[in-house]
Amino acid sequence: MTQETIIEHGRSQKNYWSEFWKSTELFWILAKRDITVRYKQTVLGIVWSVVRPVLTTAVLFFAFGKVAGLQFEPGVPPKLAIFAGVLIWNFFANSLSQVSHSILSNSNLVSKVYFPRLILPTSSVMVGFVDFLVGFALIIPMYLWYYFKQDFMPSWQLVFLPVFLGMAYLASFGFGLFLAVMNVKYRDFTQLTPFIIQFGFYACPVAYSSMNIRQYADQWWYPLYNMNPIVGIIDGFRWTLLGGTAPFNWESFIPSVIIILVVVLSSVAFFRKRENGFVDYI
């Protein structure tokens, strides 16, 4: 079957979301292309999705656990906790970077072919998602290791893992969509995005537990820490993987849900308002 798209004044605005839904084939084509390009002409290929988080976990465990002496909750395997934080952070950071550059990196398509531009940032998240899935496979042998070592196994909380993975996706999509629009007109944001990711890595509990921050609950910045939406995502992701040994942090979860929803809705509205002018700056 062939599909015919008629471009006429006002029609694309009225039928934008229906055309977006009909463009699922384009979504998968762009996602497959981005994944292929990422590992093209590499020796290890997709294995890098395992090597990166493993090496990062080893360095963070030494720096924060051995040198700084930061501890996790009693019964929590520290290496598994850090690996979980690295996995979900890498998914967010990689997706944020891909989404923020999605319009500029596809400028040839934007300037020549008509399609719902929102397809570009939406499909670009798939690169980070594939990396996450490959790295997550390492969780299984880690569970087996800690089961024989200290009789540790996940609990029923594991069923909520897709919730926090979805929150990470929405957060990267929402913030990245805003950066993607700003990148088109102001290329300064291309330089700013890596700095934001680097700063956020230390501002979020990737290599440490939020338990270490609660001792500063009387400080003025403590509420700001809990309002960081990625804090709630990482805390919740660890809770799903580590069961009852890692407590659920309501102080960070509720602000995360509210902020992510506000950011996604406002960034989509902002993108729709500016997307017709992309060709003027590319």
Secondary structure, DSSP 8 states (H G I E B T S, - for coil): --------TTHHHHTHHHHHHHTHHHHHHHHHHHHHHHTTT-SSGGGHHHHHHHHHHHHHIIIIIIIS-----TT--HHHHHHHHHHHHHHHHHHHHHHHTHHHHTHHHHHH--S-TTHHHHHHHHHHHHHHHHHHTTHHHHHHHHHHHH-----GGGGGHHHHHHHHHHHHHHHHHHHHHHHHH-THHHHHHHHHHHHHHHHTTSSS-THHHHTTTTSTTHHHHHT-HHHHHHHHHHHHHHGGGS---HHHHHHHHHHHHHHHHHHHHHHHHHGGGGGGT-
